[in-house]
Amino acid sequence: MTSDAERLAAFEARIAAGEKIEPGDWMPDEYRRQLIRMISQHAHSEVVGMLPEGGWITMAPSLRRKLVLLAKVQDEAGHGQYLYHAAETLGVSREEMLAALLAGKAKYSSIFNYPATSWADMGVIGWFVDGAAILNQTMLARCSYGPYARAMIRICAEESFHYKQGMEIVLTLCQGTPAQRTMVQDAVRRWWWPTLMMFGPHDAESPNTPTLVRWGIKTRTNDELRQEFVNQVVPDARTMGLSLPDPELRFDEVEGNWRFGEIDWDEFWRVVHGDGPCNRERLGARRAAHDDGLWVRQALEAYAARA
Amino acid sequence: MSDTQWPRYEVFQQETPDRPHRHAGSVHAPDAEIALLNGRDVFVRRPECSSLWVAPASAIFGGTAEELAAGAPPTGDVSGETVEFLVFAKVDPRGTLTHVGQVQAASKRRAVEEAVHACGPQTPFVLWVVPAALVTRSEPGEAAPLFSPALDRPYRDQAFYHIQTALRRLRQESGG
């Protein structure tokens, strides 16, 4: 009889050797629990993430922009499905996950609780939000759990398109009329801090991180990823003549990093706990979409049940 | 029923006609025909598909090397007439379940044994068998209407955008 200690040692040795853990393999309960938490939150984020941009599809300024935005939002629906599949392999059902989302019990990325109030937001969301997501997802594509890693590889390939189409909008507006420049600068000002919050609490406040790193779920910490994001964005913002809303932003020659000011963690926790600008609106939109889709589900069932 | 989940189907995608089908993920659907359409919508938004297969998750048997070594018998397994099973295996530690061939067997358990034997000395990291009769496949004649819409959407590809060129030009203009 194999003891749990021996199983754990064998499990950790497999991860250290770069093998992927697959559904059905023995795994510590905590590994399963953490993965279900992360993957389901990630899936919900993709699904809720369709909403801020979805509202702009009919207001896109040209047919080309409309097709691109439609394709991006459709990708997000697909990404949600890849991730629900990955979470399901750990023993949680899609039904439970969707019920938790609709009941307001599930968490998703707080960034989607901020409003998209101008067309420039479609550019800045791609540049900032998808740029930040790519850093996180590139790390997760190396995750020790096979189904999550494989979902991430698919997602990363598609997210590059999301990032670039956003950057293209930002570049276009930056070279446009004074009103367009003002619009994009305003979007940058509004999205900067919420995007930095996407990486989560500081490492010192992130109790799960050491375990997640040891089991190869994460390979980098929140603060490392956040720093890389800042280092990546600041030079591009300067090139485009856009200013970031942080008076403390400066280049540290010794570290080779762009140092930035402190995040408003009160705001972060307020939005996480349901009191952001759009939490209620987003949940309401999800519930309405679910209810409005009832006739489609009924029609498909009637078709499947045909004699 | 409309608010509970439909059965799960595993989806296998072939990127080009000369390559084997590989496991893409799963969808839920009320029947196999809709599963195929859902699989197309979820996994084929880009032009990298020549064929899709779907199989009800309940029809698949097998598991990880660890599970195969433990040797739990398949539930509801009855010996009957010999039928064809499709075999999928993950042989690379970082790979994906890939269609590797067929075996003929009279039960799920025998199909797994045959498949393990056919894979040679190294047991795959994961091995699945599924009765060929329960796999629903996109018809070759349907490939164009099913998969070609993705061809007309080059803007879904990141290479469509020339961001670095534009940034470089801006840097040069500003003398930086």
Boltz contact constraints between the chains, C-beta under 6 A:
constraints:
  - contact:
      token1: [A, 19]
      token2: [B, 93]
      max_distance: 6.0
  - contact:
      token1: [A, 20]
      token2: [B, 94]
      max_distance: 6.0
  - contact:
      token1: [A, 22]
      token2: [B, 64]
      max_distance: 6.0
  - contact:
      token1: [A, 22]
      token2: [B, 126]
      max_distance: 6.0
  - contact:
      token1: [A, 24]
      token2: [B, 63]
      max_distance: 6.0
  - contact:
      token1: [A, 24]
      token2: [B, 64]
      max_distance: 6.0
  - contact:
      token1: [A, 24]
      token2: [B, 67]
      max_distance: 6.0
  - contact:
      token1: [A, 25]
      token2: [B, 64]
      max_distance: 6.0
  - contact:
      token1: [A, 25]
      token2: [B, 66]
      max_distance: 6.0
  - contact:
      token1: [A, 68]
      token2: [B, 155]
      max_distance: 6.0
  - contact:
      token1: [A, 71]
      token2: [B, 156]
      max_distance: 6.0
  - contact:
      token1: [A, 78]
      token2: [B, 42]
      max_distance: 6.0
  - contact:
      token1: [A, 81]
      token2: [B, 42]
      max_distance: 6.0
  - contact:
      token1: [A, 82]
      token2: [B, 25]
      max_distance: 6.0
  - contact:
      token1: [A, 85]
      token2: [B, 25]
      max_distance: 6.0
  - contact:
      token1: [A, 85]
      token2: [B, 26]
      max_distance: 6.0
  - contact:
      token1: [A, 94]
      token2: [B, 5]
      max_distance: 6.0
  - contact:
      token1: [A, 95]
      token2: [B, 5]
      max_distance: 6.0
  - contact:
      token1: [A, 160]
      token2: [B, 158]
      max_distance: 6.0
  - contact:
      token1: [A, 161]
      token2: [B, 156]
      max_distance: 6.0
  - contact:
      token1: [A, 161]
      token2: [B, 158]
      max_distance: 6.0
  - contact:
      token1: [A, 164]
      token2: [B, 158]
      max_distance: 6.0
  - contact:
      token1: [A, 164]
      token2: [B, 161]
      max_distance: 6.0
  - contact:
      token1: [A, 164]
      token2: [B, 163]
      max_distance: 6.0
  - contact:
      token1: [A, 167]
      token2: [B, 163]
      max_distance: 6.0
  - contact:
      token1: [A, 168]
      token2: [B, 161]
      max_distance: 6.0
  - contact:
      token1: [A, 171]
      token2: [B, 166]
      max_distance: 6.0
  - contact:
      token1: [A, 239]
      token2: [B, 167]
      max_distance: 6.0
  - contact:
      token1: [A, 239]
      token2: [B, 170]
      max_distance: 6.0
  - contact:
      token1: [A, 239]
      token2: [B, 171]
      max_distance: 6.0
  - contact:
      token1: [A, 294]
      token2: [B, 2]
      max_distance: 6.0
  - contact:
      token1: [A, 297]
      token2: [B, 2]
      max_distance: 6.0
  - contact:
      token1: [A, 298]
      token2: [B, 2]
      max_distance: 6.0
  - contact:
      token1: [A, 300]
      token2: [B, 30]
      max_distance: 6.0
  - contact:
      token1: [A, 300]
      token2: [B, 34]
      max_distance: 6.0
  - contact:
      token1: [A, 301]
      token2: [B, 1]
      max_distance: 6.0
  - contact:
      token1: [A, 301]
      token2: [B, 30]
      max_distance: 6.0
  - contact:
      token1: [A, 304]
      token2: [B, 30]
      max_distance: 6.0
  - contact:
      token1: [A, 304]
      token2: [B, 31]
      max_distance: 6.0
